[in-house]
Amino acid sequence: MMPTFLGIGAPRCATTWMSTCLAAHPEVFMAAAKELNFFQYGSIEGRLPEYEAHFAGAEGKRAAGEISVRYLNSPVAAKRILEMVPGARLFVSLRNPADQVYSHFWHLLRQNFHQATSKGLPRTFEQAAQRFPELVLEPAYYGRHLEPWFGTFPRESILVLFYEEITADPAAALEALYRHLGVDPSFRPAGFDRPGSESRKGTSPRDEVRDALRARTYSGLHRMVYAPMKKVLGVRRADRVKSALRVRQTFELIFQKKGYPPLAAAERARLDDRYREDVARLGALLGRDLPAGWPRPGGGKP
């Protein structure tokens, strides 16, 4: 069993909300784990059965799929998906680049920037952008990353949504998503109208001491518990155990606080300038005006 649809990104653009709403639909089967990232692995030779196992039990559903936000800027994912799931329906959610980058920074900080050790990791946005530009800055070049997807798949197979429009009118966004995937567009799951709720607005450290302890504890658990567990149980079962133990929620309760400081005006201006040309590229690619507040050619915002 292979998926019939894939969500390809971007990070911090309501993909968790979409995953939850899709999993609740009676005609949809969602892989148990979000972020399978299968099609962007260094090598997938011989690993197809491992991927197919995530969709065991999807028989009888009209649609089955997964969401992995790293697919969007992967140099290999589009070609692999075309080869292995040629008829897949794709969707992507985008967000004002400055907001996406800043929100993603706080998310990456909580995950130790995907590093095996917490030693010497950046603690500020400016430090992180300099040290890990491929993680912090690269995903928000939407125009650059979407062009290969549009050149690989038929335009009608890719649905592009915007975070700002999802939060403004979640019912319309959800109907468009369901319709794109070929399932009943009138279905509304419980809580669908809260995509911008406080629970999804991110977290930040309570203080430096607890954050240092969190970083060391996170690294230790990943290295000594989660990584061995994946080898023994497989990724699917290991993720289920991790979810059942509510590791993320426990860490947030002990070490984090809701929300994070607002993005400084000067930093927002620098980010707007960084992405201005790519935003124009995206608008031309989509042939539509982008949401209010996005940087515009020539400087400024509408």
C-alpha positions in Angstrom: 0.0 0.0 0.0 1.3 3.4 -1.0 -0.1 6.9 -0.2 -2.4 8.7 -2.6 -1.4 12.1 -1.2 1.5 13.9 0.4 1.9 17.1 2.3 5.3 18.6 1.4 5.6 21.6 3.8 6.4 24.1 4.9 7.4 24.0 8.6 5.3 26.0 11.0 2.6 26.6 8.5 -0.4 24.8 10.1 0.7 21.3 8.9 -0.1 19.8 12.3 -3.6 21.2 12.1 -4.0 19.7 8.6 -2.6 16.4 9.8 -5.1 16.3 12.7 -8.1 17.3 10.4 -7.1 14.7 7.8 -6.7 11.9 10.4 -10.2 12.7 11.7 -11.9 12.3 8.3 -13.6 9.0 8.0 -12.5 8.5 4.4 -8.8 9.3 5.1 -6.0 7.2 6.4 -3.0 9.1 7.8 0.3 7.5 8.6 0.6 7.2 12.4 3.8 9.4 12.5 4.1 12.8 11.0 7.4 13.6 9.3 8.3 10.2 7.8 10.8 12.0 5.5 11.2 8.8 3.4 11.6 10.4 0.0 14.4 12.7 1.2 16.6 10.0 2.8 20.1 9.8 1.5 19.3 6.3 0.1 15.9 4.5 -0.1 17.2 1.4 -1.9 15.6 -1.7 -0.3 13.6 0.4 2.2 10.2 0.5 0.4 8.6 -2.1 2.6 9.5 0.0 5.6 7.6 2.9 4.1 4.6 0.9 3.0 4.2 -0.5 6.5 3.2 3.0 7.6 0.0 2.6 5.5 -1.0 -0.9 6.6 -4.7 -0.7 7.4 -5.5 1.9 4.7 -7.5 -0.6 2.7 -11.0 0.7 2.1 -10.2 4.4 2.6 -10.6 6.8 -0.3 -7.3 8.5 0.5 -4.1 7.7 2.4 -1.1 9.9 3.0 1.5 11.6 5.2 3.0 15.0 5.8 6.7 15.6 5.8 7.7 19.3 5.7 11.3 18.6 4.6 10.1 17.4 1.2 9.5 21.0 -0.1 13.2 21.9 -0.2 14.6 18.4 -0.8 16.6 18.1 -4.0 15.5 14.5 -4.5 12.0 14.2 -3.1 10.0 15.4 -6.2 11.7 13.0 -8.6 11.4 10.0 -6.2 7.7 10.7 -5.6 7.0 10.9 -9.3 8.7 7.6 -9.8 7.1 5.8 -6.9 3.7 7.5 -6.4 3.1 9.1 -9.9 -0.6 9.9 -9.3 -0.1 11.4 -5.9 -2.1 14.5 -4.9 0.2 17.0 -3.3 -0.4 20.0 -1.0 1.8 22.7 0.6 1.1 25.4 3.1 3.1 28.7 3.1 3.4 31.5 5.5 4.9 35.0 5.5 8.6 34.2 5.4 9.7 36.3 8.3 7.0 34.7 10.5 7.8 31.2 9.3 11.5 31.6 9.9 11.2 33.1 13.4 8.6 30.5 14.5 10.7 27.7 13.0 13.8 28.9 14.9 12.0 28.4 18.3 10.9 25.0 17.2 14.4 24.0 16.1 15.8 25.3 19.4 13.5 22.9 21.3 14.9 20.1 19.1 18.6 21.1 19.5 18.7 22.0 15.8 18.6 18.2 15.0 22.1 17.9 16.4 23.3 14.8 18.4 24.8 16.9 21.2 23.6 20.1 22.9 27.2 21.4 23.3 27.8 24.8 21.8 24.4 25.2 20.2 23.2 28.8 19.4 20.8 30.4 21.8 19.7 33.4 19.8 18.0 33.8 16.5 20.9 35.7 15.0 23.4 33.0 16.0 21.2 30.2 14.7 20.7 31.9 11.3 24.4 32.2 10.9 25.3 28.7 12.0 22.4 26.7 10.6 21.1 28.7 7.6 20.0 25.5 5.8 17.7 24.7 8.7 16.6 28.2 9.7 16.5 30.2 6.5 16.4 27.9 3.6 12.8 26.4 4.0 11.3 29.9 3.5 12.5 30.3 -0.1 9.2 29.0 -1.4 9.5 30.3 -5.0 12.8 28.6 -5.5 11.7 25.3 -3.9 8.2 25.1 -5.6 9.5 25.6 -9.1 10.9 22.1 -9.4 7.7 20.6 -8.1 5.7 22.5 -10.6 8.1 21.4 -13.3 7.7 17.7 -12.2 4.0 17.3 -11.5 0.9 18.6 -13.3 -0.1 22.0 -11.8 -3.6 20.7 -10.9 -2.1 18.0 -8.7 -0.5 20.6 -6.3 -2.7 22.5 -3.9 -1.1 25.7 -2.4 -2.6 27.0 0.8 -1.5 30.0 2.9 -1.2 30.0 6.7 -2.8 33.5 6.9 -5.9 32.3 4.9 -6.1 29.1 7.0 -6.3 31.0 10.2 -8.7 33.6 8.8 -11.1 31.0 7.3 -10.3 27.5 8.4 -13.5 26.1 7.0 -12.8 27.3 3.5 -9.2 26.0 3.7 -10.3 22.6 5.0 -12.9 22.3 2.3 -10.3 23.0 -0.4 -7.9 20.5 1.1 -10.6 17.7 1.3 -11.8 18.4 -2.2 -8.3 18.3 -3.6 -7.8 14.9 -2.0 -11.1 13.5 -3.4 -12.9 13.0 -0.1 -16.1 14.5 1.3 -15.4 18.2 1.5 -18.3 18.9 3.9 -16.9 17.0 6.8 -15.8 19.2 9.8 -13.9 17.5 12.6 -14.0 18.8 16.2 -11.8 21.7 16.8 -11.1 22.4 13.1 -11.9 26.1 13.7 -8.8 26.6 15.9 -5.8 26.3 13.7 -4.1 29.3 15.3 -4.8 28.3 18.9 -2.3 29.0 21.7 -1.4 25.3 21.8 0.3 25.6 18.3 1.9 29.1 18.7 5.1 27.6 19.9 7.1 27.7 23.1 10.3 29.3 24.4 12.7 28.6 27.3 11.6 29.5 30.8 15.2 30.5 31.6 18.8 29.7 30.6 19.5 27.2 33.3 16.4 25.1 32.6 17.0 25.4 28.9 20.6 24.0 29.2 19.2 21.1 31.2 16.5 20.5 28.6 19.0 20.5 25.8 21.2 17.9 27.6 18.3 15.8 28.6 16.8 15.9 25.1 20.1 14.8 23.5 20.6 12.0 26.1 17.1 10.6 25.6 17.4 10.7 21.8 20.8 9.0 21.8 20.3 6.4 24.6 16.6 5.7 24.3 14.8 6.8 21.1 17.5 5.8 18.6 18.0 2.3 20.0 14.2 1.9 20.3 13.8 2.7 16.5 16.3 -0.1 15.7 14.4 -2.6 17.8 10.8 -1.6 17.2 11.0 0.2 13.9 10.2 3.8 13.3 6.4 3.4 13.3 6.2 1.7 16.7 8.9 3.8 18.3 7.0 6.9 17.3 3.8 5.5 18.8 5.6 4.8 22.1 7.1 8.3 22.1 3.7 9.8 21.4 2.0 7.7 24.1 4.6 8.8 26.7 3.8 12.4 25.8 7.5 13.3 25.7 7.1 16.6 23.9 4.3 17.7 26.2 6.2 16.8 29.3 9.3 18.7 28.2 7.2 21.8 27.4 5.5 21.6 30.8 8.9 21.4 32.7 11.2 23.5 30.6 9.2 25.7 28.4 6.6 28.5 28.5 3.9 29.3 25.9 4.8 31.7 23.2 8.0 33.5 22.4 9.2 37.1 22.3 8.0 39.2 19.3 10.3 39.5 16.3 12.2 42.7 16.5 11.3 45.3 13.9 14.8 45.6 12.6 15.2 41.8 12.2 11.8 41.6 10.4 12.9 44.3 8.0 16.1 42.3 7.3 14.1 39.1 6.7 11.7 40.9 4.4 14.6 42.2 2.3 16.1 38.7 2.2 13.0 37.1 0.8 11.6 39.9 -1.2 12.9 38.6 -4.6 11.8 35.1 -3.9 8.3 36.2 -2.9 8.0 38.0 -6.2 9.2 34.7 -7.9 6.5 32.8 -5.9 3.8 35.3 -6.9 4.7 34.9 -10.6 4.8 31.1 -10.3 1.3 31.0 -8.7 -0.1 33.8 -10.8 -1.9 35.4 -7.8 -1.5 38.1 -5.2 0.0 36.9 -1.9 -1.6 37.5 1.5 -1.4 41.0 3.0 1.7 41.6 5.0 4.1 39.7 2.8 7.0 41.8 1.4 6.4 43.3 -2.0 8.9 44.2 -4.8 10.4 47.7 -4.3 10.1 47.5 -0.5 7.3 47.8 1.9 4.1 45.8 2.4 0.5 46.4 1.3 
